[in-house]
Amino acid sequence: MNHRAVLRSLGIVLLAEAGCMIPSLIIALYYKEGDTSAFALTMAILVIAGLALVQFRPVKKGLYARDGLAIVSLGWIGLSLFGAMPFYFSGEIPVMVDAIFESVSGFTTTGASILTDVERLSKGLLFWRSFTHWIGGMGVLLLTLAILPLAGAGAVHILRAESPGPSPGKLVPKLAQTSKILYILYLGLTVFEVIALLIAGMPFFDALIHAFGTAGTGGFSNRNSSVGAYNSLTIDIIIGVFMLLFGISFALHYQLIRGNWRSVLKDEELRFYLLVVAASVLLITWDVGRHQIMGWGETLRHSFFQVSSIITTTGFTTHNFDDWPTLSKSILVVLMLIGASAGSTGGGIKCIRILMVLKMIRRELVRMKHPQVVQGIRIGKRLVDQQVLMGSTLFVLFYLIIMTVAIFIVSIEARDMVTSFTAVVACLSNIGPGLGLVGPTGHYADFSQFVKVVLSICMLIGRLEIMPVVLLALPSFWRRVSI
C-alpha cells in the first residue's frame, strides 16, 4: 500500500471538510445562538490535522485499488468523527457517542437520529446536520477529485470505491471532468428543488434543509414532524418527485441532458425501479384505503410520498406509517432492502443487483429443466460479465450476513423484534426511520452506547457498500507495497 499517498489524500479530505463548515459558521455568526465557537474550534482542528497529513509526500502519486478503498473508508470515518465535534463542543449533544452517531448518520445519508426534539437545535447546527447529507450524497471524495485531481491514473480506484453500485465508470474519458459533470448535475437539481419549494411557500432556510436531505437522500429535517409539519400537497409532490429523481442513476441524467431519450427509456434498471415504485404505491393505496384510515386522495398522496422516500432511502415522512396495516408496512420493509438505482445517491442493495439476482434465479430454473442450455445474463442488450454477477451475489450474501449478526447484537437489549430488525435494516440501507421504537415518530436515543456504535458501523458499511469497510479488518490489506 502507498501509505504516504493515502495519508496525504486524507489530509486533503480533512481540509475540504473544514472548507465545507464555512457556510455553517456564517449562519452561526448571523443568528448568534452560541454555536460559533464550536465551529471555529472544529475548523481549527481540521486545518491543523489536514496540514499535518498533507506533509506526507509519496514517491509516486499512483494509487492501487486498495489505496482507493483505504482513502474512501478512512476518509468517511474521519469525516464523521470530526463532523461530530460541533455537536459536542456546542454542548447541544453532550455525549460524544451520540454526537458521532448523528454525524455518521448525516454523512452516510442515513437520517437516523438520537434527537428527541430537533427544533431545539441552533440554526448553525441544523444547517451543518443537513449539509452533511449534501456532502455525503455525492461524496466529498468526488469533490476533491473534481477540484484537485492529485491521484493521477489511480484516481479511478477512488471513484470505484466511492460510487454506489456494482460497476461504476466514467461518463467522459477524463476522471476529473466526470466528477465535475456529476457535481454540476447534483448542484443543478438541488437548486431547482430549492426554487420549487420556495414557490410552494416553504421558508428559504427550510427549503435549503429539505433540499439537502432530498439530494443526499438523507432525510434530516429541521421540523419534528418532518415534511408532514407543512401539511402541503404541493410540497409533498415536489419533494416526492425530486426524491425519485435523485434515486435514479446520474449517468441517465447525463444522457437526458445530451438528448439520448431513447437509451434512457430502454434502461432496464430504470424500468424496474419505476415498476416497483408504481406497484408499491398502488398496493399500499389499496391496503390503507380499504382499512379506511384516511380518504382515498390522502391515502394516494401519503402512499406516493412514503414509497418515494423509502425506496430512495431518504427517510422523510408525512404520515406515521407505523400505524398502517401489516401488508403496507411489509411492502415498505421490502423497499428498504431493495433501495435505489446504482449510481444514484440512494442506499440499499440497489435495483440493479436485485434484477441480476432475479435473472440468475430464472437462469438456474431454466438450466434445471434444460441442462444443455447455455444462457448468459443480459441487462438490456448488454451481456453481464460473470465477475460482475459474482460480485453482486457476494454483496447480497454479505449484506444478509452482516444484517443477521447486527440484529442479534441489537436484540441483546431485549427490544421487540420489529424494532431490532428495522433499526438494523434502516441503518444498513441508510434509510433512517424504521418501525416500532425507531418509527417515523420515534428515535434512536434510547439505545445503549454500544448499540449506537454498532448501528453507526452499519451505516458506514451500508454507505460504502460493505467491502471497503470489511477490508480494513484484514492485516494483509495494510502491507506496504513499493511503487
C-alpha positions in Angstrom: 0.0 0.0 0.0 1.1 3.5 -0.8 0.7 4.8 2.8 2.1 8.3 2.2 -0.3 8.9 -0.7 -3.2 7.6 1.4 -2.3 9.9 4.4 -1.8 12.9 2.0 -5.2 12.3 0.4 -6.8 12.1 3.8 -5.3 15.4 4.8 -6.8 17.0 1.7 -10.2 15.5 2.6 -10.0 17.0 6.1 -9.1 20.4 4.7 -12.1 20.1 2.4 -14.3 19.3 5.4 -13.0 22.5 7.1 -14.0 24.5 4.0 -17.4 22.8 4.0 -18.0 24.2 7.5 -17.7 27.8 6.4 -21.4 28.2 5.5 -22.4 26.8 8.9 -20.0 29.2 10.6 -21.5 32.1 8.7 -25.1 31.1 9.8 -23.9 30.6 13.4 -22.4 34.1 13.3 -25.6 35.6 11.8 -28.0 34.0 14.3 -25.7 34.3 17.4 -27.1 31.2 19.1 -23.9 30.2 20.9 -22.5 27.6 18.4 -20.0 29.9 16.7 -17.1 28.9 18.9 -17.9 25.2 18.3 -17.5 25.6 14.5 -14.4 27.8 14.8 -12.7 25.3 17.1 -13.5 22.3 14.9 -12.3 24.1 11.8 -9.0 24.9 13.5 -8.5 21.3 14.5 -9.4 20.2 10.9 -6.9 22.6 9.4 -4.1 21.6 11.8 -4.7 17.9 11.2 -5.1 18.3 7.5 -2.0 20.4 7.1 0.0 17.8 9.1 -1.2 15.0 6.9 -0.5 16.7 3.5 3.1 16.9 4.5 3.4 13.3 3.6 4.7 13.3 0.1 4.6 10.0 -1.8 7.5 9.0 -4.1 4.9 8.4 -6.8 1.3 9.7 -7.0 -0.1 6.5 -8.5 -2.7 4.6 -6.4 -3.5 0.9 -6.2 -7.1 -0.3 -5.9 -6.7 -0.9 -2.2 -5.3 2.6 -1.8 -8.5 4.0 -3.1 -10.5 1.7 -0.8 -8.4 2.9 2.2 -8.9 6.6 1.3 -12.6 6.2 1.0 -13.1 4.1 4.1 -10.8 6.1 6.4 -12.0 9.3 4.8 -15.6 8.6 5.7 -14.6 7.6 9.2 -12.5 10.8 9.6 -15.3 13.0 8.2 -17.8 11.5 10.6 -15.5 11.8 13.7 -14.5 15.4 13.0 -18.0 16.2 11.8 -19.3 15.3 15.3 -17.2 17.9 17.0 -19.6 20.9 16.5 -22.4 19.0 18.1 -20.2 18.0 21.1 -18.3 21.3 21.6 -21.6 23.3 21.5 -23.0 21.1 24.3 -26.2 20.5 22.3 -25.3 16.8 22.1 -23.2 16.4 25.2 -22.4 12.7 24.8 -19.6 12.0 22.3 -21.0 8.7 21.1 -24.4 10.4 20.4 -22.7 13.2 18.5 -20.7 10.7 16.4 -23.9 8.7 15.7 -25.6 11.9 14.5 -22.6 12.8 12.3 -22.2 9.3 10.9 -26.0 9.3 10.1 -25.5 12.7 8.3 -22.5 11.8 6.2 -23.8 8.4 5.3 -27.1 10.0 4.3 -29.0 7.7 6.7 -31.1 10.2 8.6 -31.3 8.1 11.8 -31.3 10.5 14.8 -30.8 10.4 18.6 -32.5 13.8 18.9 -35.9 13.8 20.6 -36.5 17.5 19.8 -34.9 18.6 16.6 -36.3 22.1 16.6 -34.3 23.0 19.8 -31.0 22.8 17.8 -29.4 26.1 16.8 -29.7 27.2 13.2 -25.9 26.7 12.6 -26.1 23.1 13.8 -29.3 22.4 11.9 -27.7 23.6 8.7 -24.5 21.6 9.3 -26.5 18.5 10.2 -28.4 18.6 6.9 -25.4 19.9 4.9 -23.6 16.7 5.8 -26.3 14.9 3.8 -25.5 17.0 0.8 -21.7 16.5 1.2 -22.1 12.7 1.7 -24.7 12.2 -1.0 -22.4 12.5 -4.0 -19.3 12.1 -1.9 -16.7 14.6 -0.7 -14.1 12.5 -2.3 -15.5 13.0 -5.7 -15.5 16.7 -5.0 -11.8 16.6 -4.2 -11.2 14.7 -7.4 -13.1 17.4 -9.3 -11.1 20.3 -8.0 -7.8 18.7 -7.1 -7.0 15.6 -9.2 -3.9 14.6 -7.3 -4.1 10.9 -7.6 -3.4 10.7 -11.3 -4.4 7.5 -13.1 -5.1 5.8 -9.8 -7.9 8.2 -9.0 -10.3 5.9 -10.8 -9.9 3.5 -7.8 -11.4 6.2 -5.6 -14.3 6.6 -7.9 -15.0 2.9 -7.9 -14.8 2.6 -4.1 -16.9 5.7 -3.6 -19.7 5.2 -6.3 -22.6 3.1 -5.2 -23.4 0.2 -7.5 -21.7 -2.9 -9.0 -20.0 -1.3 -12.0 -19.3 2.4 -11.8 -17.5 4.1 -14.6 -16.5 7.4 -16.1 -19.0 9.5 -18.1 -16.2 11.1 -20.1 -12.6 10.0 -20.6 -11.1 12.4 -18.1 -12.0 11.4 -14.5 -11.9 15.0 -13.1 -14.3 16.0 -15.8 -16.6 13.1 -14.8 -16.6 14.4 -11.2 -17.4 17.9 -12.3 -20.3 16.7 -14.5 -21.7 14.8 -11.6 -21.5 17.7 -9.3 -23.0 20.1 -11.8 -26.0 17.8 -12.2 -26.1 17.4 -8.4 -26.0 21.1 -7.7 -28.4 21.9 -10.5 -31.1 19.5 -9.3 -30.6 20.8 -5.7 -31.1 24.4 -6.9 -34.2 23.6 -8.9 -35.7 21.9 -5.8 -34.9 24.9 -3.6 -36.6 27.2 -6.1 -39.6 24.9 -6.4 -40.0 24.7 -2.6 -39.8 28.5 -2.3 -42.5 28.9 -4.9 -44.6 26.4 -2.9 -44.3 28.6 0.2 -41.6 27.0 2.2 -39.2 29.4 4.1 -35.8 29.8 2.5 -33.9 28.1 5.4 -36.3 25.2 5.5 -36.1 24.9 1.7 -32.3 24.5 1.9 -32.5 22.0 4.7 -35.0 19.8 2.8 -33.3 20.1 -0.5 -30.0 18.9 1.1 -31.9 16.0 2.6 -33.5 15.1 -0.7 -30.4 15.5 -2.8 -28.3 13.3 -0.5 -31.3 11.0 0.1 -30.7 11.5 3.8 -33.9 12.8 5.3 -32.8 15.1 8.1 -35.5 17.8 8.7 -35.5 20.9 10.9 -39.0 20.0 11.9 -40.0 17.4 14.5 -42.8 16.1 12.2 -40.5 16.1 9.1 -42.2 17.1 5.9 -45.6 16.4 7.4 -45.2 19.6 9.5 -46.1 21.7 6.4 -49.3 19.7 5.6 -48.9 20.8 2.0 -49.9 18.7 -1.0 -47.6 20.8 -3.3 -44.6 20.4 -1.1 -45.2 16.7 -0.8 -45.3 16.3 -4.5 -42.2 18.4 -5.1 -40.1 16.6 -2.6 -41.6 13.2 -3.6 -40.7 13.8 -7.3 -37.2 15.0 -6.5 -36.6 12.1 -4.2 -37.4 9.8 -7.2 -35.1 11.8 -9.4 -32.2 11.6 -7.0 -32.8 7.8 -6.8 -32.0 7.5 -10.5 -28.5 6.9 -11.8 -26.8 10.2 -12.6 -25.5 8.6 -15.7 -29.1 8.6 -17.0 -29.5 12.3 -16.1 -26.4 13.0 -18.1 -27.8 11.1 -21.1 -31.0 13.0 -20.8 -29.1 16.3 -21.0 -27.4 15.0 -24.1 -30.7 14.2 -25.6 -30.4 10.4 -25.5 -34.0 9.9 -24.5 -34.3 6.5 -26.3 -31.4 5.0 -24.4 -32.8 6.2 -21.1 -36.2 4.8 -21.7 -34.7 1.5 -22.6 -32.7 1.3 -19.4 -33.8 -1.9 -17.7 -32.8 -0.8 -14.2 -34.8 2.4 -14.6 -37.9 0.5 -15.8 -37.6 -2.0 -12.9 -37.2 0.9 -10.4 -40.3 2.7 -11.7 -42.3 -0.5 -11.9 -41.5 -1.3 -8.2 -42.5 2.3 -7.3 -45.8 2.2 -9.2 -46.7 -1.3 -7.9 -45.9 -0.3 -4.3 -47.9 2.9 -4.4 -51.0 1.1 -5.8 -50.8 -1.8 -3.3 -50.3 0.5 -0.3 -53.1 2.8 -1.5 -55.4 -0.1 -1.8 -54.4 -1.6 1.5 -54.5 1.6 3.6 -57.7 2.7 1.8 -59.6 -0.5 2.5 -58.9 -0.1 6.2 -60.4 3.5 5.9 -57.5 5.1 7.8 -58.0 8.2 5.7 -59.7 9.3 2.5 -58.6 7.8 -0.9 -57.0 11.1 -2.0 -55.0 11.4 1.2 -54.1 7.7 1.0 -52.7 8.1 -2.5 -50.8 11.2 -1.5 -49.1 9.7 1.5 -48.5 6.3 -0.2 -46.7 8.0 -3.1 -44.6 10.1 -0.7 -43.6 7.3 1.6 -42.8 4.9 -1.3 -40.6 7.5 -2.9 -38.9 8.2 0.5 -38.3 4.6 1.4 -37.1 3.2 -1.9 -34.7 6.1 -2.4 -33.6 5.6 1.3 -34.3 9.3 2.0 -36.5 8.8 5.1 -38.6 11.9 5.1 -42.1 11.3 6.4 -45.5 12.9 6.0 -47.5 10.3 8.0 -46.9 7.8 10.7 -46.7 4.7 8.5 -46.1 2.6 11.7 -49.9 2.9 12.1 -50.5 1.4 8.6 -51.8 -2.2 8.0 -49.3 -5.0 8.1 -49.2 -5.5 4.4 -48.3 -1.9 3.8 -45.5 -1.9 6.4 -44.2 -5.2 4.9 -44.0 -3.5 1.5 -42.0 -0.6 2.9 -39.6 -3.0 4.6 -39.0 -4.8 1.3 -38.4 -1.4 -0.3 -35.8 -0.7 2.4 -33.9 -3.7 1.3 -34.2 -3.0 -2.5 -33.1 0.6 -2.4 -32.5 3.0 -5.2 -30.6 2.7 -8.5 -26.9 2.1 -8.8 -25.0 5.4 -9.5 -27.6 7.4 -7.5 -27.2 9.0 -4.1 -29.6 6.3 -2.6 -28.7 3.3 -0.5 -29.9 -0.3 -0.1 -29.0 -3.3 -2.1 -29.7 -1.4 -5.3 -32.2 -2.3 -8.0 -29.6 -3.5 -10.5 -28.4 -6.1 -8.1 -31.9 -7.3 -7.3 -32.5 -7.5 -11.1 -29.4 -9.5 -11.6 -30.2 -12.0 -8.8 -33.7 -12.5 -10.2 -32.3 -13.2 -13.6 -29.8 -15.6 -12.2 -32.6 -17.4 -10.4 -34.5 -17.6 -13.6 -31.4 -18.9 -15.4 -30.9 -21.7 -12.9 -34.5 -22.7 -13.1 -34.2 -23.0 -16.9 -31.0 -24.9 -16.5 -32.7 -27.4 -14.2 -35.3 -28.0 -16.9 -32.9 -27.9 -19.8 -29.3 -28.8 -18.6 -27.9 -28.5 -22.1 -28.9 -24.8 -22.5 -26.1 -22.2 -22.0 -27.6 -18.9 -21.2 -26.0 -15.6 -20.3 -27.4 -12.8 -18.2 -28.3 -9.6 -20.0 -29.2 -6.2 -18.7 -30.8 -4.6 -21.7 -28.8 -5.7 -24.7 -25.5 -5.9 -22.7 -24.2 -9.3 -21.6 -23.2 -9.0 -18.0 -19.7 -10.2 -17.1 -19.5 -13.3 -14.9 -17.3 -11.4 -12.4 -19.9 -8.7 -12.0 -22.6 -11.3 -11.4 -20.4 -13.0 -8.8 -19.7 -9.6 -7.1 -23.5 -8.8 -7.0 -24.2 -12.2 -5.5 -21.5 -11.9 -2.9 -22.7 -8.4 -2.0 -26.2 -9.7 -1.3 -24.8 -12.5 0.8 -22.5 -10.2 2.8 -25.4 -7.8 3.3 -27.6 -10.6 4.7 -24.8 -12.0 6.9 -24.0 -8.5 8.4 -27.7 -7.7 8.8 -28.2 -11.0 10.7 -25.2 -10.5 13.0 -26.2 -6.9 13.7 -29.8 -7.9 14.5 -28.6 -10.5 17.1 -26.4 -7.8 18.7 -29.1 -5.2 18.9 -31.6 -7.8 20.2 -29.4 -8.3 23.3 -31.0 -5.2 24.7 -34.3 -7.1 24.6 -36.0 -4.7 22.2 -39.0 -6.1 20.4 -38.2 -7.9 17.1 -39.7 -5.3 14.8 -37.6 -2.5 16.4 -34.4 -4.6 16.3 -34.9 -5.8 12.8 -35.9 -2.5 11.2 -33.3 -0.5 13.1 -30.6 -2.6 11.6 -32.1 -2.6 8.1 -32.7 1.2 8.3 -29.1 1.8 9.2 -27.5 -0.7 6.9 -29.6 0.5 4.0 -29.1 4.2 5.0 -32.8 5.0 5.4 -33.2 6.3 9.0 -36.7 5.6 10.2 -37.8 2.0 10.7 -40.8 0.6 12.6 -41.6 0.3 16.3 -39.5 2.4 18.6 -37.5 3.7 15.7 -40.5 4.5 13.5 -41.4 7.9 12.0 -42.3 9.4 15.4 -39.5 7.5 17.2 -35.8 7.9 17.6 -32.6 6.0 18.4 -31.8 7.9 21.7 -32.9 5.0 24.0 -30.4 2.5 22.6 -27.2 1.9 24.7 -23.9 3.5 23.7 -22.6 0.1 22.5 -25.6 -0.5 20.2 -25.3 3.0 18.8 -21.7 2.2 17.9 -22.8 -1.0 16.2 -25.5 0.9 14.2 -23.0 3.6 13.3 -20.8 0.9 11.8 -23.8 -0.5 10.0 -24.4 3.0 8.5 -20.8 3.2 7.3 -20.8 -0.3 5.9 -24.0 0.4 4.0 -22.8 3.8 2.6 -19.5 2.3 1.4 -21.2 -0.9 0.1 -19.6 -3.3 2.6 -16.3 -4.3 1.0 -14.2 -1.2 1.7 -15.0 -1.3 5.4 -14.6 -5.1 5.7 -11.2 -5.0 4.0 -9.9 -2.6 6.7 -10.0 -5.5 9.2 -7.6 -7.7 7.1 -3.9 -7.4 8.1 -2.8 -8.2 4.6 -4.7 -5.1 3.4 -2.2 -2.8 5.2 1.1 -4.3 3.9 3.4 -1.9 2.3 3.9 -2.1 -1.5 6.9 -0.4 -3.1 6.0 1.7 -6.1 
